[in-house]
Amino acid sequence: MPTTRRAFLTGVAATVLPLPAGATSPMKPRTIEARAGKAVIGGAGETDILGFDGVVPGPVLQYWQGQELAAQLVNRLDLPVSIHWHGLRGENAMDGVAPLTQPAVAPGASFDYRRPLPEPGLFCYRPSVYGRTPELMGRGLKGLLVVNEPEPLPADHDLLLVLDDWRLDAQGQIEGGFDNKADAQGAGRVGPLLAVNGKASPAALDFPANARVRLRLANLANARIMILSFEGVQPFVVAIDSQPCEAFEPVRRSIPVAPGARFELIFDMPAKTGEKARVVMRGANNAESELIVATAKGARAERRGLIYSLPQNPALPPEIKLNNSKKVDLVIDVGPGGWTINGAATKAYDGPPLFHVKKGAPVTLGYVNKSKVPLAMHVHGHAMRLLHDLDDGWEPYWRNGVIIPAGKTKHVAFIADSPGKWAIHDDILEHEAAGLATWFAVD
């Protein structure tokens, strides 16, 4: 069991939910309403939000591997919406990217989503309406989708952690300015209030000493790149961006969680009653913010043995033939006129595709970040390998997105195994809305 991996980047916010055992999908299509609601997020009373079913985060959607997701989105808002099933591979017509794969769902209208769930993992569901996504998500439209594996990993407790941040005014209401140019050309809309389950952090939890905890976390903030550190426990990563990996202890017990990224970890609580396990976000100048404080209390659990890995996904190839790949570079920069790709302003999803490729072809993307801010580049519908900077190897896990530090270049590779029109964009949503978006076609 390796104990190190290359370090990457991060930042944060949060949500803790118990995961019900044995949950099954509904027998008939589920209705999900996008509607206004109220939430107590900070300490200034109720906040007006937009939420799926009127709550934030939205209800956890749970299925078992092999079931079908059947959901009808009903729009009760005065803004257009959609649902993008973030991290699910394939099924282009159900990807929920307006206007690329479907028209936006108009106020008062509905749209039926149906797609098989052949792969287990932790996924997100959220709107993807070009130019509108930052406000829709920044006001609360976001949730988690869990597809459980047939034989879950042995654990005493299974928790979901939704990461988020908020910009609230003195009255506890969400600040406007979702089209702020400084955010769009800078670090994005980063809110100072960190939240756990839609509540101001930290969250306090109690577990028996020695208890084994499976923690599934997702960053659903608009823009904040989060660096999470674990203290008082030894965490092992068992899945990244919905795909299992060989269990490993992250470098310095820290993980970089970009917007839209998901991590699954296993750790054992301290052996002594009263000792604490903490999850903290690291910031500039060594500042830290507590997100989770878990205390060992009550009867001591029996200490478990080795931490096991989840089964690898047999649908993904053991290797990608890079020499035969379609090689495409995206030189990304920002100036007074906005974001550019390869020296030109894009028309995003209304423009022509960045490239065409045949189904089954390997693709290598080079992200050249000429800007002064980090990017979090995301490819829809596919799982990617992050290539090594100095050789022809790749990291031993799959990703949906990759962080590109300011002034740096990163390369990824994937197999274009699903026909359709697939989005490539920055998961810092203000960047995407300001033009850092394009697409490719798989024939």
Order of alpha helices (4+ residues) and beta strands (2+ residues): beta-beta-beta-beta-beta-beta-beta-beta-alpha-beta-beta-alpha-beta-beta-beta-beta-beta-beta-beta-beta-beta-beta-beta-beta-beta-beta-beta-beta-beta-beta-beta-beta-beta-alpha-beta
